[in-house]
Amino acid sequence: MAITAQDVNKLRNVTGAGMMDCKKALDESGGDFDGAIEILRKKGQKVSASRADRDAKEGAVFAQVASGNMAAVILELNCETDFVARNDDFQNLGNAIAAKALAAKASTPEAGRELKMDDGRSVQEHLTDAMGRIGEKIDLSKLTYMEGEYVAAYIHPGAKVGVLVGFKNTDGMDLATAGKDVAMQIASMSPLSVDKDGVDASIVEKETEIARDQARAEGKPEAVVEKIALGKVEKFYKERTLLHQEFVKDPSITIAEYLKRIKAGLTVADFKRIHLGA
């Protein structure tokens, strides 16, 4: 049967594939629309296989927050070039996956790939289709879900860094401004944990040993080496734990003091920071 321009355009609108690819698929299927879709999907699978060993270090970070700000997801979707990361097809796919992940409370990339999209097919099938259309390896490498009294999300301009931050002792306050401020702090200063208690003991021991070695190398008496080491570890806590960090927007106070000024007892319960490729 004759393949019309309308047929090609209809297939393109459904699949997102290029005009020539749609024309070839319709020719190959003898004009059968469903058969042409299957051919294009198989092309995507072939692209997926051929790109399996390629590096997908570019991409973007996406976040979705539930109505009421009591839950959110953040994910990293990767591709091979920044050009692809910025196109509408890739951006729409990332946002669609984030919305489905939020609704399903998916908290791992593995769970995310198994989610069903609106057409009933899995996220992984959509990733494969996108590889066929775009011609690059595309992968969902990070995904996490957070619940809390109030959860804020922030995507830094350029979508290379994203943050979720959950608060407690909120008493139902609207924390739109504080949420953005603290999330931007996390994006900028990359703390290891909320407070001292969240720092892994092995990291503390390593920092302590480094401080001891530095003190000894400077010829400090052994009697004061431990005191010097403890002082440097305290400095480490101030630099690398969120609540003890100086507030970027007002270095005269810490994040803990900033939150206390908003409401007594208000603090951070947890945070997640995604840095593209890290």
PyRosetta script that sets phi, psi and omega in degrees:
from pyrosetta import init, pose_from_sequence

init()
pose = pose_from_sequence("MAITAQDVNKLRNVTGAGMMDCKKALDESGGDFDGAIEILRKKGQKVSASRADRDAKEGAVFAQVASGNMAAVILELNCETDFVARNDDFQNLGNAIAAKALAAKASTPEAGRELKMDDGRSVQEHLTDAMGRIGEKIDLSKLTYMEGEYVAAYIHPGAKVGVLVGFKNTDGMDLATAGKDVAMQIASMSPLSVDKDGVDASIVEKETEIARDQARAEGKPEAVVEKIALGKVEKFYKERTLLHQEFVKDPSITIAEYLKRIKAGLTVADFKRIHLGA")
pose.set_psi(1, 153.3)
pose.set_omega(1, -178.6)
pose.set_phi(2, -72.8)
pose.set_psi(2, 135.5)
pose.set_omega(2, 178.8)
pose.set_phi(3, -95.1)
pose.set_psi(3, 118.8)
pose.set_omega(3, -178.3)
pose.set_phi(4, -94.5)
pose.set_psi(4, 164.5)
pose.set_omega(4, 176.9)
pose.set_phi(5, -63.0)
pose.set_psi(5, -32.9)
pose.set_omega(5, 178.1)
pose.set_phi(6, -65.1)
pose.set_psi(6, -39.1)
pose.set_omega(6, 177.4)
pose.set_phi(7, -61.6)
pose.set_psi(7, -45.5)
pose.set_omega(7, -178.8)
pose.set_phi(8, -63.4)
pose.set_psi(8, -43.9)
pose.set_omega(8, -178.7)
pose.set_phi(9, -66.2)
pose.set_psi(9, -37.5)
pose.set_omega(9, 177.7)
pose.set_phi(10, -62.5)
pose.set_psi(10, -44.6)
pose.set_omega(10, 179.7)
pose.set_phi(11, -65.5)
pose.set_psi(11, -37.7)
pose.set_omega(11, 178.6)
pose.set_phi(12, -64.1)
pose.set_psi(12, -41.9)
pose.set_omega(12, -179.8)
pose.set_phi(13, -65.0)
pose.set_psi(13, -34.2)
pose.set_omega(13, -179.0)
pose.set_phi(14, -76.2)
pose.set_psi(14, -41.3)
pose.set_omega(14, -171.5)
pose.set_phi(15, -101.5)
pose.set_psi(15, -24.9)
pose.set_omega(15, -175.5)
pose.set_phi(16, 81.1)
pose.set_psi(16, 1.4)
pose.set_omega(16, 180.0)
pose.set_phi(17, -73.3)
pose.set_psi(17, 163.5)
pose.set_omega(17, 179.2)
pose.set_phi(18, -67.6)
pose.set_psi(18, 158.2)
pose.set_omega(18, -177.5)
pose.set_phi(19, -59.1)
pose.set_psi(19, -45.2)
pose.set_omega(19, -178.4)
pose.set_phi(20, -66.4)
pose.set_psi(20, -39.3)
pose.set_omega(20, 177.7)
pose.set_phi(21, -62.8)
pose.set_psi(21, -40.5)
pose.set_omega(21, 178.8)
pose.set_phi(22, -65.7)
pose.set_psi(22, -41.8)
pose.set_omega(22, 178.9)
pose.set_phi(23, -61.8)
pose.set_psi(23, -45.1)
pose.set_omega(23, -179.9)
pose.set_phi(24, -64.5)
pose.set_psi(24, -40.3)
pose.set_omega(24, -179.6)
pose.set_phi(25, -65.2)
pose.set_psi(25, -40.1)
pose.set_omega(25, 177.8)
pose.set_phi(26, -67.7)
pose.set_psi(26, -39.6)
pose.set_omega(26, 176.1)
pose.set_phi(27, -60.6)
pose.set_psi(27, -45.4)
pose.set_omega(27, -177.6)
pose.set_phi(28, -65.6)
pose.set_psi(28, -33.8)
pose.set_omega(28, -178.1)
pose.set_phi(29, -88.9)
pose.set_psi(29, 1.3)
pose.set_omega(29, -178.8)
pose.set_phi(30, 69.3)
pose.set_psi(30, 27.0)
pose.set_omega(30, 178.6)
pose.set_phi(31, 89.5)
pose.set_psi(31, 0.0)
pose.set_omega(31, 179.2)
pose.set_phi(32, -76.1)
pose.set_psi(32, 118.8)
pose.set_omega(32, -173.4)
pose.set_phi(33, -64.5)
pose.set_psi(33, -50.1)
pose.set_omega(33, -179.6)
pose.set_phi(34, -63.4)
pose.set_psi(34, -37.6)
pose.set_omega(34, 177.9)
pose.set_phi(35, -64.2)
pose.set_psi(35, -37.0)
pose.set_omega(35, 179.0)
pose.set_phi(36, -67.1)
pose.set_psi(36, -39.4)
pose.set_omega(36, 176.9)
pose.set_phi(37, -60.8)
pose.set_psi(37, -43.0)
pose.set_omega(37, 179.7)
pose.set_phi(38, -63.3)
pose.set_psi(38, -39.3)
pose.set_omega(38, 177.8)
pose.set_phi(39, -62.1)
pose.set_psi(39, -43.4)
pose.set_omega(39, 179.1)
pose.set_phi(40, -65.7)
pose.set_psi(40, -37.5)
pose.set_omega(40, 177.1)
pose.set_phi(41, -64.3)
pose.set_psi(41, -40.7)
pose.set_omega(41, 178.5)
pose.set_phi(42, -64.1)
pose.set_psi(42, -35.9)
pose.set_omega(42, 175.8)
pose.set_phi(43, -61.5)
pose.set_psi(43, -41.7)
pose.set_omega(43, 177.4)
pose.set_phi(44, -60.8)
pose.set_psi(44, -40.8)
pose.set_omega(44, 179.2)
pose.set_phi(45, -64.4)
pose.set_psi(45, -37.5)
pose.set_omega(45, 178.2)
pose.set_phi(46, -66.6)
pose.set_psi(46, -41.8)
pose.set_omega(46, 176.7)
pose.set_phi(47, -62.0)
pose.set_psi(47, -42.3)
pose.set_omega(47, 179.0)
pose.set_phi(48, -57.4)
pose.set_psi(48, -46.1)
pose.set_omega(48, -178.8)
pose.set_phi(49, -66.1)
pose.set_psi(49, -41.4)
pose.set_omega(49, -177.1)
pose.set_phi(50, -71.6)
pose.set_psi(50, -21.0)
pose.set_omega(50, -178.0)
pose.set_phi(51, -100.5)
pose.set_psi(51, 3.0)
pose.set_omega(51, -172.7)
pose.set_phi(52, -57.3)
pose.set_psi(52, -33.1)
pose.set_omega(52, -176.8)
pose.set_phi(53, -96.4)
pose.set_psi(53, 7.9)
pose.set_omega(53, -179.9)
pose.set_phi(54, -85.0)
pose.set_psi(54, 153.1)
pose.set_omega(54, 176.4)
pose.set_phi(55, -83.2)
pose.set_psi(55, 128.5)
pose.set_omega(55, 175.6)
pose.set_phi(56, -115.7)
pose.set_psi(56, 79.3)
pose.set_omega(56, -174.0)
pose.set_phi(57, -99.1)
pose.set_psi(57, -11.1)
pose.set_omega(57, 176.1)
pose.set_phi(58, -92.3)
pose.set_psi(58, -175.2)
pose.set_omega(58, -179.8)
pose.set_phi(59, 137.6)
pose.set_psi(59, -152.2)
pose.set_omega(59, -178.1)
pose.set_phi(60, -156.8)
pose.set_psi(60, 158.6)
pose.set_omega(60, 176.1)
pose.set_phi(61, -103.2)
pose.set_psi(61, 135.6)
pose.set_omega(61, -178.9)
pose.set_phi(62, -125.4)
pose.set_psi(62, 148.1)
pose.set_omega(62, 177.2)
pose.set_phi(63, -141.1)
pose.set_psi(63, 149.6)
pose.set_omega(63, 174.9)
pose.set_phi(64, -136.9)
pose.set_psi(64, 135.7)
pose.set_omega(64, 179.7)
pose.set_phi(65, -116.3)
pose.set_psi(65, 133.9)
pose.set_omega(65, 179.7)
pose.set_phi(66, -70.8)
pose.set_psi(66, 154.3)
pose.set_omega(66, 174.4)
pose.set_phi(67, -58.1)
pose.set_psi(67, 131.3)
pose.set_omega(67, -176.6)
pose.set_phi(68, 94.1)
pose.set_psi(68, -8.3)
pose.set_omega(68, 175.9)
pose.set_phi(69, 58.8)
pose.set_psi(69, 34.4)
pose.set_omega(69, 178.1)
pose.set_phi(70, -104.8)
pose.set_psi(70, 2.4)
pose.set_omega(70, 177.7)
pose.set_phi(71, -159.5)
pose.set_psi(71, 154.3)
pose.set_omega(71, 179.1)
pose.set_phi(72, -162.7)
pose.set_psi(72, 160.2)
pose.set_omega(72, 172.8)
pose.set_phi(73, -128.4)
pose.set_psi(73, 156.2)
pose.set_omega(73, 172.9)
pose.set_phi(74, -140.6)
pose.set_psi(74, 141.4)
pose.set_omega(74, -177.9)
pose.set_phi(75, -145.9)
pose.set_psi(75, 160.7)
pose.set_omega(75, 174.5)
pose.set_phi(76, -118.6)
pose.set_psi(76, 121.5)
pose.set_omega(76, 177.0)
pose.set_phi(77, -111.0)
pose.set_psi(77, 124.8)
pose.set_omega(77, -173.2)
pose.set_phi(78, -107.5)
pose.set_psi(78, 152.9)
pose.set_omega(78, 172.3)
pose.set_phi(79, -146.2)
pose.set_psi(79, -173.1)
pose.set_omega(79, -174.8)
pose.set_phi(80, -93.1)
pose.set_psi(80, -26.4)
pose.set_omega(80, -176.7)
pose.set_phi(81, -132.9)
pose.set_psi(81, 151.7)
pose.set_omega(81, 178.4)
pose.set_phi(82, -67.1)
pose.set_psi(82, -29.6)
pose.set_omega(82, 178.0)
pose.set_phi(83, -58.8)
pose.set_psi(83, -45.9)
pose.set_omega(83, 178.9)
pose.set_phi(84, -67.1)
pose.set_psi(84, -39.3)
pose.set_omega(84, -178.7)
pose.set_phi(85, -58.8)
pose.set_psi(85, -26.4)
pose.set_omega(85, -176.4)
pose.set_phi(86, -95.3)
pose.set_psi(86, -4.9)
pose.set_omega(86, -177.5)
pose.set_phi(87, -81.1)
pose.set_psi(87, 158.5)
pose.set_omega(87, -173.4)
pose.set_phi(88, -62.3)
pose.set_psi(88, -38.4)
pose.set_omega(88, -179.3)
pose.set_phi(89, -57.8)
pose.set_psi(89, -48.8)
pose.set_omega(89, -179.5)
pose.set_phi(90, -66.0)
pose.set_psi(90, -44.9)
pose.set_omega(90, -179.0)
pose.set_phi(91, -63.3)
pose.set_psi(91, -42.9)
pose.set_omega(91, 179.1)
pose.set_phi(92, -63.9)
pose.set_psi(92, -39.1)
pose.set_omega(92, 179.0)
pose.set_phi(93, -64.5)
pose.set_psi(93, -45.1)
pose.set_omega(93, 179.7)
pose.set_phi(94, -60.6)
pose.set_psi(94, -43.8)
pose.set_omega(94, 180.0)
pose.set_phi(95, -67.9)
pose.set_psi(95, -36.7)
pose.set_omega(95, 179.0)
pose.set_phi(96, -66.6)
pose.set_psi(96, -41.3)
pose.set_omega(96, 177.9)
pose.set_phi(97, -64.4)
pose.set_psi(97, -42.4)
pose.set_omega(97, -180.0)
pose.set_phi(98, -61.5)
pose.set_psi(98, -40.6)
pose.set_omega(98, 179.5)
pose.set_phi(99, -64.0)
pose.set_psi(99, -43.1)
pose.set_omega(99, 178.7)
pose.set_phi(100, -67.1)
pose.set_psi(100, -39.2)
pose.set_omega(100, 179.6)
pose.set_phi(101, -64.2)
pose.set_psi(101, -39.6)
pose.set_omega(101, 178.8)
pose.set_phi(102, -63.9)
pose.set_psi(102, -46.0)
pose.set_omega(102, -179.0)
pose.set_phi(103, -63.0)
pose.set_psi(103, -34.2)
pose.set_omega(103, -177.0)
pose.set_phi(104, -93.9)
pose.set_psi(104, -3.3)
pose.set_omega(104, -176.9)
pose.set_phi(105, 58.0)
pose.set_psi(105, 37.5)
pose.set_omega(105, 179.8)
pose.set_phi(106, -72.8)
pose.set_psi(106, 135.8)
pose.set_omega(106, -173.6)
pose.set_phi(107, -126.7)
pose.set_psi(107, 6.7)
pose.set_omega(107, 176.2)
pose.set_phi(108, -139.1)
pose.set_psi(108, 155.5)
pose.set_omega(108, 176.7)
pose.set_phi(109, -59.6)
pose.set_psi(109, -36.5)
pose.set_omega(109, -179.4)
pose.set_phi(110, -61.3)
pose.set_psi(110, -45.6)
pose.set_omega(110, 178.1)
pose.set_phi(111, -65.7)
pose.set_psi(111, -36.2)
pose.set_omega(111, 179.9)
pose.set_phi(112, -63.6)
pose.set_psi(112, -39.9)
pose.set_omega(112, -178.4)
pose.set_phi(113, -66.9)
pose.set_psi(113, -24.1)
pose.set_omega(113, -178.0)
pose.set_phi(114, -88.6)
pose.set_psi(114, -10.1)
pose.set_omega(114, -179.2)
pose.set_phi(115, -60.9)
pose.set_psi(115, 148.1)
pose.set_omega(115, 178.1)
pose.set_phi(116, -94.7)
pose.set_psi(116, 131.5)
pose.set_omega(116, 176.4)
pose.set_phi(117, -85.3)
pose.set_psi(117, -178.4)
pose.set_omega(117, -174.3)
pose.set_phi(118, -60.2)
pose.set_psi(118, -29.5)
pose.set_omega(118, -178.8)
pose.set_phi(119, -86.7)
pose.set_psi(119, 4.3)
pose.set_omega(119, 178.1)
pose.set_phi(120, 90.0)
pose.set_psi(120, -10.1)
pose.set_omega(120, 178.4)
pose.set_phi(121, -89.7)
pose.set_psi(121, 157.5)
pose.set_omega(121, -175.5)
pose.set_phi(122, -75.3)
pose.set_psi(122, 161.7)
pose.set_omega(122, 173.5)
pose.set_phi(123, -57.1)
pose.set_psi(123, -41.5)
pose.set_omega(123, -179.6)
pose.set_phi(124, -60.6)
pose.set_psi(124, -38.9)
pose.set_omega(124, 177.1)
pose.set_phi(125, -64.1)
pose.set_psi(125, -38.6)
pose.set_omega(125, 177.5)
pose.set_phi(126, -68.0)
pose.set_psi(126, -36.0)
pose.set_omega(126, 175.9)
pose.set_phi(127, -63.4)
pose.set_psi(127, -41.9)
pose.set_omega(127, 178.6)
pose.set_phi(128, -63.3)
pose.set_psi(128, -44.7)
pose.set_omega(128, 177.0)
pose.set_phi(129, -59.3)
pose.set_psi(129, -42.3)
pose.set_omega(129, -179.4)
pose.set_phi(130, -63.3)
pose.set_psi(130, -36.7)
pose.set_omega(130, 176.9)
pose.set_phi(131, -62.7)
pose.set_psi(131, -37.4)
pose.set_omega(131, 177.9)
pose.set_phi(132, -66.4)
pose.set_psi(132, -40.2)
pose.set_omega(132, -179.6)
pose.set_phi(133, -72.7)
pose.set_psi(133, -42.7)
pose.set_omega(133, -170.2)
pose.set_phi(134, -90.6)
pose.set_psi(134, -32.9)
pose.set_omega(134, 179.0)
pose.set_phi(135, 84.8)
pose.set_psi(135, 19.2)
pose.set_omega(135, 176.3)
pose.set_phi(136, -129.8)
pose.set_psi(136, 157.3)
pose.set_omega(136, 172.9)
pose.set_phi(137, -67.5)
pose.set_psi(137, 133.4)
pose.set_omega(137, 178.5)
pose.set_phi(138, -131.2)
pose.set_psi(138, 131.2)
pose.set_omega(138, -174.5)
pose.set_phi(139, -145.0)
pose.set_psi(139, 143.5)
pose.set_omega(139, 172.7)
pose.set_phi(140, -92.1)
pose.set_psi(140, 103.4)
pose.set_omega(140, -171.3)
pose.set_phi(141, -98.9)
pose.set_psi(141, -25.6)
pose.set_omega(141, -179.6)
pose.set_phi(142, -140.1)
pose.set_psi(142, 142.4)
pose.set_omega(142, 175.6)
pose.set_phi(143, -158.7)
pose.set_psi(143, 129.7)
pose.set_omega(143, 176.7)
pose.set_phi(144, -143.9)
pose.set_psi(144, 151.4)
pose.set_omega(144, -176.7)
pose.set_phi(145, -122.1)
pose.set_psi(145, 143.7)
pose.set_omega(145, -179.5)
pose.set_phi(146, -138.6)
pose.set_psi(146, 138.6)
pose.set_omega(146, 172.5)
pose.set_phi(147, -120.2)
pose.set_psi(147, 154.7)
pose.set_omega(147, 177.9)
pose.set_phi(148, -179.5)
pose.set_psi(148, 179.2)
pose.set_omega(148, 177.6)
pose.set_phi(149, -62.7)
pose.set_psi(149, -36.4)
pose.set_omega(149, 175.8)
pose.set_phi(150, -154.1)
pose.set_psi(150, 123.2)
pose.set_omega(150, -180.0)
pose.set_phi(151, -119.9)
pose.set_psi(151, 126.8)
pose.set_omega(151, 178.6)
pose.set_phi(152, -111.8)
pose.set_psi(152, 151.9)
pose.set_omega(152, 177.2)
pose.set_phi(153, -126.9)
pose.set_psi(153, 149.6)
pose.set_omega(153, 178.4)
pose.set_phi(154, -146.9)
pose.set_psi(154, 129.5)
pose.set_omega(154, 173.3)
pose.set_phi(155, -113.6)
pose.set_psi(155, 118.9)
pose.set_omega(155, -179.4)
pose.set_phi(156, -67.9)
pose.set_psi(156, 143.8)
pose.set_omega(156, 177.9)
pose.set_phi(157, -48.8)
pose.set_psi(157, 132.0)
pose.set_omega(157, -174.9)
pose.set_phi(158, 100.6)
pose.set_psi(158, -14.8)
pose.set_omega(158, 176.3)
pose.set_phi(159, 57.8)
pose.set_psi(159, 31.4)
pose.set_omega(159, 176.0)
pose.set_phi(160, -95.1)
pose.set_psi(160, -19.7)
pose.set_omega(160, 179.5)
pose.set_phi(161, -132.9)
pose.set_psi(161, 135.9)
pose.set_omega(161, 177.5)
pose.set_phi(162, -140.7)
pose.set_psi(162, 154.7)
pose.set_omega(162, -174.4)
pose.set_phi(163, -140.2)
pose.set_psi(163, 140.3)
pose.set_omega(163, 162.7)
pose.set_phi(164, -115.0)
pose.set_psi(164, 140.0)
pose.set_omega(164, 176.7)
pose.set_phi(165, -139.6)
pose.set_psi(165, 128.2)
pose.set_omega(165, 179.9)
pose.set_phi(166, -107.5)
pose.set_psi(166, 138.0)
pose.set_omega(166, -177.9)
pose.set_phi(167, -111.1)
pose.set_psi(167, 156.1)
pose.set_omega(167, 173.0)
pose.set_phi(168, -133.3)
pose.set_psi(168, 164.5)
pose.set_omega(168, -173.8)
pose.set_phi(169, 61.3)
pose.set_psi(169, 42.2)
pose.set_omega(169, -175.9)
pose.set_phi(170, -86.6)
pose.set_psi(170, -23.6)
pose.set_omega(170, -175.9)
pose.set_phi(171, 52.1)
pose.set_psi(171, 35.3)
pose.set_omega(171, 175.9)
pose.set_phi(172, 75.4)
pose.set_psi(172, 13.0)
pose.set_omega(172, -179.6)
pose.set_phi(173, -67.9)
pose.set_psi(173, 149.4)
pose.set_omega(173, 170.4)
pose.set_phi(174, -81.4)
pose.set_psi(174, 114.3)
pose.set_omega(174, -175.2)
pose.set_phi(175, -109.9)
pose.set_psi(175, 35.2)
pose.set_omega(175, -178.1)
pose.set_phi(176, -57.0)
pose.set_psi(176, -47.8)
pose.set_omega(176, -178.6)
pose.set_phi(177, -70.9)
pose.set_psi(177, -48.6)
pose.set_omega(177, -179.9)
pose.set_phi(178, -63.0)
pose.set_psi(178, -39.4)
pose.set_omega(178, 179.5)
pose.set_phi(179, -60.4)
pose.set_psi(179, -44.7)
pose.set_omega(179, 178.7)
pose.set_phi(180, -66.0)
pose.set_psi(180, -42.6)
pose.set_omega(180, -179.6)
pose.set_phi(181, -59.7)
pose.set_psi(181, -47.9)
pose.set_omega(181, -177.2)
pose.set_phi(182, -70.6)
pose.set_psi(182, -38.7)
pose.set_omega(182, 178.1)
pose.set_phi(183, -64.0)
pose.set_psi(183, -39.7)
pose.set_omega(183, 177.0)
pose.set_phi(184, -65.7)
pose.set_psi(184, -35.7)
pose.set_omega(184, 175.6)
pose.set_phi(185, -60.2)
pose.set_psi(185, -45.7)
pose.set_omega(185, -179.5)
pose.set_phi(186, -65.0)
pose.set_psi(186, -42.6)
pose.set_omega(186, 178.7)
pose.set_phi(187, -60.8)
pose.set_psi(187, -41.3)
pose.set_omega(187, -176.3)
pose.set_phi(188, -77.8)
pose.set_psi(188, -44.7)
pose.set_omega(188, -169.8)
pose.set_phi(189, -101.0)
pose.set_psi(189, -8.1)
pose.set_omega(189, 174.2)
pose.set_phi(190, 46.6)
pose.set_psi(190, 59.7)
pose.set_omega(190, 178.7)
pose.set_phi(191, -66.2)
pose.set_psi(191, 155.6)
pose.set_omega(191, 178.9)
pose.set_phi(192, -80.3)
pose.set_psi(192, -32.8)
pose.set_omega(192, -175.8)
pose.set_phi(193, -157.5)
pose.set_psi(193, 173.1)
pose.set_omega(193, 178.6)
pose.set_phi(194, -68.2)
pose.set_psi(194, -46.8)
pose.set_omega(194, -175.8)
pose.set_phi(195, -141.4)
pose.set_psi(195, -179.4)
pose.set_omega(195, -178.9)
pose.set_phi(196, -56.7)
pose.set_psi(196, -40.1)
pose.set_omega(196, -175.4)
pose.set_phi(197, -63.0)
pose.set_psi(197, -19.7)
pose.set_omega(197, -178.5)
pose.set_phi(198, -88.0)
pose.set_psi(198, -5.9)
pose.set_omega(198, -179.9)
pose.set_phi(199, -80.8)
pose.set_psi(199, 129.9)
pose.set_omega(199, 179.9)
pose.set_phi(200, -59.4)
pose.set_psi(200, 137.2)
pose.set_omega(200, -176.7)
pose.set_phi(201, -58.9)
pose.set_psi(201, -33.6)
pose.set_omega(201, -179.0)
pose.set_phi(202, -66.6)
pose.set_psi(202, -33.3)
pose.set_omega(202, 177.9)
pose.set_phi(203, -69.0)
pose.set_psi(203, -42.3)
pose.set_omega(203, 179.2)
pose.set_phi(204, -62.1)
pose.set_psi(204, -43.5)
pose.set_omega(204, -179.5)
pose.set_phi(205, -64.4)
pose.set_psi(205, -39.7)
pose.set_omega(205, 179.0)
pose.set_phi(206, -63.9)
pose.set_psi(206, -45.5)
pose.set_omega(206, 179.6)
pose.set_phi(207, -63.9)
pose.set_psi(207, -37.9)
pose.set_omega(207, 178.9)
pose.set_phi(208, -64.9)
pose.set_psi(208, -43.2)
pose.set_omega(208, -178.9)
pose.set_phi(209, -66.9)
pose.set_psi(209, -39.7)
pose.set_omega(209, 176.9)
pose.set_phi(210, -61.2)
pose.set_psi(210, -43.6)
pose.set_omega(210, -180.0)
pose.set_phi(211, -63.7)
pose.set_psi(211, -40.3)
pose.set_omega(211, 178.0)
pose.set_phi(212, -62.4)
pose.set_psi(212, -46.2)
pose.set_omega(212, -178.8)
pose.set_phi(213, -62.5)
pose.set_psi(213, -39.7)
pose.set_omega(213, 179.4)
pose.set_phi(214, -64.8)
pose.set_psi(214, -42.6)
pose.set_omega(214, 179.8)
pose.set_phi(215, -62.8)
pose.set_psi(215, -43.5)
pose.set_omega(215, 179.1)
pose.set_phi(216, -65.9)
pose.set_psi(216, -38.3)
pose.set_omega(216, 179.2)
pose.set_phi(217, -64.5)
pose.set_psi(217, -28.1)
pose.set_omega(217, 178.1)
pose.set_phi(218, -84.3)
pose.set_psi(218, 1.5)
pose.set_omega(218, 177.3)
pose.set_phi(219, 80.3)
pose.set_psi(219, 20.0)
pose.set_omega(219, 179.4)
pose.set_phi(220, -70.2)
pose.set_psi(220, 143.6)
pose.set_omega(220, 177.7)
pose.set_phi(221, -61.2)
pose.set_psi(221, 143.8)
pose.set_omega(221, -178.0)
pose.set_phi(222, -58.0)
pose.set_psi(222, -28.5)
pose.set_omega(222, -178.0)
pose.set_phi(223, -64.7)
pose.set_psi(223, -24.7)
pose.set_omega(223, -178.0)
pose.set_phi(224, -110.2)
pose.set_psi(224, -3.1)
pose.set_omega(224, -178.4)
pose.set_phi(225, -57.0)
pose.set_psi(225, -46.1)
pose.set_omega(225, -176.8)
pose.set_phi(226, -65.9)
pose.set_psi(226, -38.2)
pose.set_omega(226, 179.0)
pose.set_phi(227, -64.5)
pose.set_psi(227, -41.4)
pose.set_omega(227, 178.1)
pose.set_phi(228, -63.8)
pose.set_psi(228, -42.7)
pose.set_omega(228, -179.9)
pose.set_phi(229, -61.6)
pose.set_psi(229, -43.4)
pose.set_omega(229, 179.7)
pose.set_phi(230, -63.5)
pose.set_psi(230, -37.8)
pose.set_omega(230, 178.3)
pose.set_phi(231, -65.0)
pose.set_psi(231, -38.8)
pose.set_omega(231, 179.5)
pose.set_phi(232, -71.8)
pose.set_psi(232, -31.9)
pose.set_omega(232, 176.1)
pose.set_phi(233, -67.3)
pose.set_psi(233, -38.2)
pose.set_omega(233, 176.4)
pose.set_phi(234, -62.6)
pose.set_psi(234, -38.6)
pose.set_omega(234, 176.7)
pose.set_phi(235, -64.3)
pose.set_psi(235, -38.9)
pose.set_omega(235, 177.2)
pose.set_phi(236, -59.5)
pose.set_psi(236, -44.7)
pose.set_omega(236, 178.5)
pose.set_phi(237, -59.3)
pose.set_psi(237, -41.9)
pose.set_omega(237, -178.6)
pose.set_phi(238, -66.2)
pose.set_psi(238, -30.5)
pose.set_omega(238, -178.1)
pose.set_phi(239, -86.8)
pose.set_psi(239, -29.9)
pose.set_omega(239, -169.1)
pose.set_phi(240, -117.6)
pose.set_psi(240, -1.3)
pose.set_omega(240, 174.6)
pose.set_phi(241, -113.4)
pose.set_psi(241, 132.4)
pose.set_omega(241, -168.3)
pose.set_phi(242, -53.7)
pose.set_psi(242, -54.2)
pose.set_omega(242, -174.1)
pose.set_phi(243, -64.3)
pose.set_psi(243, -23.6)
pose.set_omega(243, -178.8)
pose.set_phi(244, -95.6)
pose.set_psi(244, -7.5)
pose.set_omega(244, 179.5)
pose.set_phi(245, -70.5)
pose.set_psi(245, 149.3)
pose.set_omega(245, 171.4)
pose.set_phi(246, -67.0)
pose.set_psi(246, 135.8)
pose.set_omega(246, 178.6)
pose.set_phi(247, -67.4)
pose.set_psi(247, 122.2)
pose.set_omega(247, -176.2)
pose.set_phi(248, -56.6)
pose.set_psi(248, -38.0)
pose.set_omega(248, -177.4)
pose.set_phi(249, -80.1)
pose.set_psi(249, -14.4)
pose.set_omega(249, 178.0)
pose.set_phi(250, -155.6)
pose.set_psi(250, 84.8)
pose.set_omega(250, -175.0)
pose.set_phi(251, -61.8)
pose.set_psi(251, -6.1)
pose.set_omega(251, 179.1)
pose.set_phi(252, -77.4)
pose.set_psi(252, -11.8)
pose.set_omega(252, 178.9)
pose.set_phi(253, -130.8)
pose.set_psi(253, 159.6)
pose.set_omega(253, 175.0)
pose.set_phi(254, -90.0)
pose.set_psi(254, 170.6)
pose.set_omega(254, 176.1)
pose.set_phi(255, -61.6)
pose.set_psi(255, -40.1)
pose.set_omega(255, 178.4)
pose.set_phi(256, -59.7)
pose.set_psi(256, -42.1)
pose.set_omega(256, 179.9)
pose.set_phi(257, -69.1)
pose.set_psi(257, -37.2)
pose.set_omega(257, 177.2)
pose.set_phi(258, -60.3)
pose.set_psi(258, -45.4)
pose.set_omega(258, 179.9)
pose.set_phi(259, -67.7)
pose.set_psi(259, -36.5)
pose.set_omega(259, 179.1)
pose.set_phi(260, -63.6)
pose.set_psi(260, -34.3)
pose.set_omega(260, 179.1)
pose.set_phi(261, -67.8)
pose.set_psi(261, -29.2)
pose.set_omega(261, 178.7)
pose.set_phi(262, -75.2)
pose.set_psi(262, -44.7)
pose.set_omega(262, 179.4)
pose.set_phi(263, -163.6)
pose.set_psi(263, 132.7)
pose.set_omega(263, 177.6)
pose.set_phi(264, -60.1)
pose.set_psi(264, 129.7)
pose.set_omega(264, 178.7)
pose.set_phi(265, 90.8)
pose.set_psi(265, -15.6)
pose.set_omega(265, 179.9)
pose.set_phi(266, -64.1)
pose.set_psi(266, 131.5)
pose.set_omega(266, 179.7)
pose.set_phi(267, -154.0)
pose.set_psi(267, 177.8)
pose.set_omega(267, -179.9)
pose.set_phi(268, -96.4)
pose.set_psi(268, 129.1)
pose.set_omega(268, 177.7)
pose.set_phi(269, -86.6)
pose.set_psi(269, -39.7)
pose.set_omega(269, -176.2)
pose.set_phi(270, -165.8)
pose.set_psi(270, 162.0)
pose.set_omega(270, 172.0)
pose.set_phi(271, -150.7)
pose.set_psi(271, 156.3)
pose.set_omega(271, 174.6)
pose.set_phi(272, -131.1)
pose.set_psi(272, 130.4)
pose.set_omega(272, 179.3)
pose.set_phi(273, -123.5)
pose.set_psi(273, 127.3)
pose.set_omega(273, 176.7)
pose.set_phi(274, -113.5)
pose.set_psi(274, 126.2)
pose.set_omega(274, 175.6)
pose.set_phi(275, -116.3)
pose.set_psi(275, 120.8)
pose.set_omega(275, -175.0)
pose.set_phi(276, -50.8)
pose.set_psi(276, 124.3)
pose.set_omega(276, 176.8)
pose.set_phi(277, 81.5)
pose.set_psi(277, -7.0)
pose.set_omega(277, -177.1)
pose.set_phi(278, -87.6)
pose.dump_pdb("model.pdb")
